[in-house]
Every structure is written in structure tokens, then in C-alpha cells.
Amino acid sequence: MSLKPLLSWKSWPLVERPLTSAALCSFLILLAVLLYRITVLSWAQPFYYYLGMLLIIVNLLPYFILTVYELYEDRFVVRYLFIKIDRPYSDFGCYYQDKRGIMLSTFKMPRRLDAFRGQSFRFSQSKKEAEELDGILSQKIGKKF
């Protein structure tokens, strides 16, 4: 097991895409006000307001926090704020590139369940790691779509 990663980079969409971030924050404020008016003022059920906002924020959390990606010889590590994902390449059957990064699939072909079972590698703003990442994954996983 090597101690030094083959490739390492960071991605933080909140900082890397300021216009999108401003629009998203504006939308979240508008949604919070609308949800408050419906659930608390109209229905008198604040539980639904907190539950709805919690679900939305948790779903969008990877956008707001810094993510660190490290690829090693036999595995990769993805670090979020309080979460560390450490998985071997052998767990994955194929990979494919999308607009924002690369998705590792646990299946031999891309499936709709990839968002739940697979692992997404989001590129940094400069995308300087994209070519090297593709080379490492083609060597470790092999099957690219």
C-alpha cells in the first residue's frame, strides 16, 4: 500500500462557480420563504418546514463543501467535511465521463443506479487532472463508456 497518492486534487463548486452559487443561494432563500409560508403560516405545521429544508440542504451539501480526491495504487479516497470514502478499484466494473467529472459504476455497463451505488469524481475548475485521471482509471478499472 503506497503512502503517496498517484493523483490528488480538490473541488469546491461553491467557490469555483460564483454565478451559479449566487443563483443557487437566491433560489434556496426563495424556497425557504415559500416553504415557510405554506407549512408554518398556512398549515401551522413547522415540522414539515424543517424536514423539507433539511432534505434540500443535505441533498445539496456536496456542492457547498470542499471535496478532496486522492487516487492510490490499489484504492481511492474521497474526503468531504466529516466523511471519508475509501474504496478499492475492484469494486467497480466500468467508468464514464460526464460534463462535470467521471462516474465510477459498480456494474459492467452504465446504469441508472450509478448515482446511488457508484462514485462520482468531480473535476476542479481547471480540469487539469482530467487526462491523468482517465489514464489511471483505464489502467485500474479498464472498461470506459
N, C-alpha and C positions, 0 to 999 in steps of 0.2 A: 504494500500500500504506500503510494507516494505521498509525501507531505506537501509538496509544491504543486499547485494546480497547473494543468496544461493550458487552461484558458480561464480568465476571470473578468467580469465586467459588472457594472451597476446600471440599474434602470430606475428612473423615478419620473413617471409620466406627469405628475403634478407640476414639477419644475421644468421638465423638458418641453411641455406643450402649454404655454401660458394662456393662449387664447381659448383653447379647448377647456382648460381648467377654470377660467373665469366664467365661461358659458355653463359648465357643469355646476359650479358653485351657485350661480344665479338660479339655475333650474332647481337645485336642491332647496334653496331658500323659498322659492315659489311653491314647490311641492310641499314643504313643511307648513307653510301658511295655509295652503289649500287643505291639506290633510287635517290640520288643527281645526279649521273652520267646520269641516264636515264631522269629524269624530268627536271633538270636545264640545264645540258650541251647538251643533245640530243634534247629535246623538247623545251627548253627555256621557261618552264612553272614552275617557282618556287612555285606557289600556290599549285600545286599537291604534291610537296615535303613536304611542311609544313602541308598540310592536311593529307597526308599519315603517317608522323611521329607522328602527334598529335593523330590520331586514334590508332596507335600502342601503344603509351605511355599511353593513357587513359585506354586502354583495359588491360594493364599490371600493372596499378597503385596499385591495392591491394597487389601485390607481393612486391612492393618496400616500402610500408608504414606500420607502426605499427598498428595492429588492437587489440582493447580491447573488450572482450566479458564479459557481465555481465548478469546472469540469476536471476530474481527476482521471487517472488511468483506468480505473475499474468502476467508477461511480460518478455521480454529480451531486452537488449540494446547492440547494436554493434556500437563502435566508431572507425571511421577512422580519418584521419588527420583533416579535416574540416567538416565531415559528421557524423551525429548521427542517427542511425536507432533504433526506439523504437516501438516494435510491441507486441501485446498480443498473447499468445499461441493459443487463439481461432481462429486466422486467418489461422491456419494450420491443415490439415487433417491427415497427416502421416509424418514419417521421415525415413531416411535410411542412412546407413554408407557407405562411400566410402574410398578410400585409404588415403586421406588427412584430412578427417573430417566427419561431419554429415550434410546432406542436409534436410532442412525442406520443405515440399511440401504443397502447398495450396490446393492440390487435395487429394482425399481419397486413391489414389494409385499413385506411382511414374509416372511422365510424362516427356516428353522432354521439356516442358515449365518451368520446375523447375528452370533451370538456370536463367530464366528471372523473374519469379513470386515468387519463393521461397527464402529461406535464407540459406546460407552456413555458417556453423561453422567450421573453420579450426583449427585443433589441434595444440598445441605448439609442439616443437621438442621432448619433453619428453613424451608427450601424457598422463601425469598424470591425466588430467581432463576427459579423455575419459569415464571411467567407471561411474563416478559420473554424467557426462553429460547425458549419456544413461539412467541412473536411473531417473533423473529429467524429461527428455523428455518423458519417458514411463509413468510417472505419470501425466504429464501435457497434452500431446498430445495422447498418448496411442498406436496408430497404428504404428508398426515398420515393415519395409520390409527388 
